[in-house]
Amino acid sequence: MINLKAMPLIVTCEHASNKVPSYLKPYIQENDPILKTHYAYDIGVEGIFNQIIKKWSPFYSCKGKYSRLCIDLNRCLRHPKLFSDLSKGAPIEIKKRLLQEWSSYRDPIISAIHKQRLSHKNKDVFHLSVHSFTPQINGIERNADIGILYDPARSLEKEVAQELKKRILEQNPLLKIKMNYPYLGKSDGFATSLRIEFSKGYVGIELEINQKIIDLDFKLPCI
């Protein structure tokens, strides 16, 4: 059995906020109803993120400051949805500022992982990226309470994902947990980029929580 506590932990939350920076408000109005929807941010995820920070004591943690409708921190620079339909028409000067937000979020995390691996003699770093998903999309009900995303080609990630599933079910035995659902763990995302940055010594897991259970006193286990 893998010992999760023995792995240096970093926790991130790319879609915690639905806020808009002042310089973008001519293009995305702060009273726009869309900012209250799952298109703008991962509803309820900030509370889960805070719960993890309190319980698991990561060596580094951070969350996004602005809505993904500004720029999506979980997308690579080449992704067609890096900018949303609302922000992609902004002038190049505004887009440059948004790209700086993207870099200022990601770069310190990469640096923290490098430093942690050096200080722990290249011990594997466990990165947990926390998200929530809408219970229904395009009229289709999503039939899981939690998704745990990982790259199946990386055996240690699979092992960590299975152990995390076991721990969550011990605390919440009635939950339905599916692996690599509602997205594939190897799809474009911050964890995918970090796997390229760190060919070894990095374990990237995305925790996807159905928004319908977030208000039901959902509890994460200790590790």
VMD Tcl script that draws the C-alpha trace (Angstrom):
set ca {
  {0.00 0.00 0.00}
  {1.36 3.40 -0.95}
  {1.93 5.91 1.82}
  {0.44 9.19 0.58}
  {1.69 11.06 3.61}
  {5.28 10.22 2.73}
  {5.02 12.14 -0.55}
  {5.56 15.94 -0.53}
  {2.15 17.41 -1.40}
  {1.19 20.42 -3.48}
  {-2.47 21.44 -3.88}
  {-3.82 23.76 -6.56}
  {-7.25 25.04 -7.54}
  {-7.23 26.60 -10.99}
  {-10.92 27.53 -11.18}
  {-11.65 28.77 -7.66}
  {-12.78 32.28 -8.58}
  {-15.39 34.00 -10.72}
  {-13.82 37.44 -10.36}
  {-12.76 39.64 -13.26}
  {-9.73 41.99 -13.21}
  {-10.57 45.67 -13.56}
  {-8.80 46.00 -16.90}
  {-11.05 43.34 -18.43}
  {-14.38 44.70 -17.21}
  {-15.10 46.56 -20.48}
  {-15.24 43.09 -22.08}
  {-16.66 40.99 -19.26}
  {-19.16 42.87 -17.10}
  {-18.99 41.98 -13.41}
  {-22.80 41.77 -13.20}
  {-23.04 39.37 -16.16}
  {-25.19 36.38 -15.04}
  {-22.74 33.96 -16.65}
  {-20.25 34.75 -13.89}
  {-22.50 32.92 -11.44}
  {-22.48 29.71 -13.52}
  {-20.14 26.76 -13.96}
  {-18.90 28.32 -17.18}
  {-17.11 30.97 -15.10}
  {-15.67 28.85 -12.27}
  {-15.87 25.55 -10.39}
  {-18.81 26.19 -8.09}
  {-18.18 25.22 -4.46}
  {-14.62 24.07 -5.05}
  {-12.95 26.77 -2.95}
  {-14.43 25.26 0.23}
  {-13.09 21.83 -0.70}
  {-9.69 23.35 -1.47}
  {-9.63 25.03 1.95}
  {-10.65 21.77 3.62}
  {-7.76 19.95 1.94}
  {-5.26 22.65 2.94}
  {-6.37 22.42 6.56}
  {-6.33 18.61 6.72}
  {-3.41 17.65 4.51}
  {-0.85 20.43 5.17}
  {0.76 20.70 1.72}
  {4.18 22.27 1.34}
  {2.69 24.64 -1.25}
  {-0.81 25.57 -2.32}
  {-2.46 28.18 -4.52}
  {-5.72 29.02 -6.22}
  {-6.64 31.08 -9.25}
  {-7.61 34.72 -8.69}
  {-9.85 35.20 -11.71}
  {-12.57 33.49 -13.70}
  {-11.63 31.05 -16.44}
  {-13.70 33.28 -18.72}
  {-10.70 35.64 -18.57}
  {-7.99 33.06 -19.20}
  {-8.08 29.37 -18.34}
  {-5.21 28.48 -16.01}
  {-5.82 24.80 -16.70}
  {-5.16 25.12 -20.46}
  {-1.88 25.10 -22.34}
  {-0.94 28.12 -24.44}
  {-1.89 26.33 -27.66}
  {-5.39 25.34 -26.52}
  {-8.19 26.96 -28.58}
  {-10.15 27.71 -25.38}
  {-7.31 29.36 -23.48}
  {-9.30 32.56 -23.94}
  {-13.08 32.41 -23.70}
  {-15.56 33.74 -26.25}
  {-15.81 36.82 -24.02}
  {-12.09 37.54 -23.71}
  {-10.69 36.41 -27.05}
  {-11.85 39.65 -28.71}
  {-9.92 41.85 -26.27}
  {-7.01 43.94 -27.62}
  {-3.55 42.38 -27.70}
  {-2.39 44.55 -24.78}
  {-5.16 43.08 -22.60}
  {-4.35 39.56 -23.73}
  {-0.70 40.10 -22.81}
  {-1.77 41.03 -19.28}
  {-3.90 37.90 -19.10}
  {-0.98 35.80 -20.29}
  {1.06 37.32 -17.47}
  {-1.66 36.17 -15.04}
  {-1.37 32.68 -16.55}
  {2.41 32.63 -16.14}
  {2.39 34.17 -12.66}
  {0.10 31.33 -11.54}
  {1.99 28.47 -13.13}
  {5.64 29.49 -12.80}
  {5.80 29.54 -8.97}
  {4.21 26.09 -8.85}
  {6.83 24.69 -11.23}
  {9.55 26.35 -9.17}
  {8.11 24.95 -5.92}
  {8.13 21.41 -7.32}
  {11.75 21.77 -8.50}
  {12.83 23.04 -5.06}
  {10.92 20.31 -3.24}
  {12.49 17.57 -5.34}
  {15.94 18.97 -4.68}
  {15.40 19.32 -0.95}
  {13.92 15.82 -0.65}
  {16.57 14.12 -2.79}
  {14.28 13.73 -5.79}
  {11.40 12.17 -3.86}
  {8.16 11.93 -5.88}
  {5.96 15.02 -5.49}
  {2.19 14.47 -5.25}
  {0.21 17.24 -6.95}
  {-3.53 17.35 -6.31}
  {-5.46 19.69 -8.62}
  {-8.94 20.28 -7.21}
  {-12.00 20.87 -9.41}
  {-15.78 20.53 -9.38}
  {-18.11 19.65 -12.22}
  {-21.70 20.49 -13.03}
  {-24.16 17.61 -12.38}
  {-25.67 17.92 -15.84}
  {-24.28 19.10 -19.16}
  {-26.11 19.41 -22.48}
  {-29.11 17.72 -20.87}
  {-27.11 14.65 -19.87}
  {-26.82 13.65 -16.20}
  {-23.31 12.82 -15.04}
  {-23.46 9.58 -13.13}
  {-20.68 9.95 -10.59}
  {-20.18 11.84 -7.35}
  {-16.42 12.07 -7.71}
  {-13.97 11.60 -10.54}
  {-10.28 10.88 -9.99}
  {-8.17 11.71 -13.02}
  {-4.70 10.35 -13.76}
  {-2.55 9.24 -16.70}
  {-2.98 5.44 -17.11}
  {0.49 5.22 -18.68}
  {2.07 6.28 -15.36}
  {1.90 3.38 -12.93}
  {2.55 5.44 -9.79}
  {-0.28 7.83 -10.66}
  {-2.63 4.87 -11.02}
  {-1.53 3.55 -7.64}
  {-2.00 6.93 -5.96}
  {-5.41 7.38 -7.61}
  {-6.58 3.98 -6.35}
  {-5.35 4.72 -2.83}
  {-7.10 8.10 -2.85}
  {-10.32 6.42 -3.98}
  {-10.01 3.88 -1.15}
  {-9.47 6.63 1.45}
  {-12.45 8.67 0.26}
  {-14.76 5.63 0.28}
  {-13.68 4.76 3.83}
  {-14.93 8.20 4.88}
  {-17.93 8.32 2.49}
  {-18.92 4.72 1.61}
  {-22.06 5.65 -0.34}
  {-20.30 7.83 -2.89}
  {-19.97 6.73 -6.50}
  {-16.38 7.28 -7.61}
  {-15.23 6.80 -11.19}
  {-11.70 6.91 -12.52}
  {-10.87 9.30 -15.36}
  {-14.39 10.73 -15.34}
  {-15.94 13.07 -16.42}
  {-12.71 13.81 -18.30}
  {-9.63 11.82 -19.23}
  {-6.64 12.41 -17.00}
  {-4.31 12.58 -19.98}
  {-6.32 15.37 -21.67}
  {-4.97 18.91 -21.76}
  {-4.64 20.34 -18.27}
  {-2.08 21.74 -15.85}
  {-1.18 18.25 -14.63}
  {-0.56 17.15 -18.22}
  {1.85 20.05 -18.73}
  {3.65 19.23 -15.49}
  {4.14 15.62 -16.59}
  {6.06 16.99 -19.55}
  {8.03 19.38 -17.33}
  {8.90 16.56 -14.92}
  {9.40 13.34 -16.83}
  {9.82 11.55 -13.50}
  {9.28 12.38 -9.86}
  {5.88 13.98 -10.42}
  {2.47 12.46 -9.63}
  {-0.43 14.51 -10.95}
  {-3.98 13.72 -9.81}
  {-7.07 15.79 -10.58}
  {-9.92 15.50 -8.10}
  {-13.28 16.27 -9.72}
  {-16.21 16.65 -7.32}
  {-19.82 16.75 -8.46}
  {-21.32 20.09 -7.40}
  {-24.46 18.33 -6.19}
  {-22.57 16.72 -3.26}
  {-20.50 19.72 -2.20}
  {-23.38 21.10 -0.11}
  {-24.08 17.70 1.48}
  {-21.40 17.94 4.16}
  {-18.95 16.00 2.03}
  {-15.81 15.19 3.99}
  {-12.38 14.35 2.65}
  {-10.29 11.79 4.55}
  {-7.01 12.43 6.27}
  {-3.92 11.12 4.55}
}
mol new
graphics top color blue
foreach p $ca { graphics top sphere $p radius 0.5 }
foreach p [lrange $ca 0 end-1] q [lrange $ca 1 end] { graphics top cylinder $p $q radius 0.2 }
display resetview
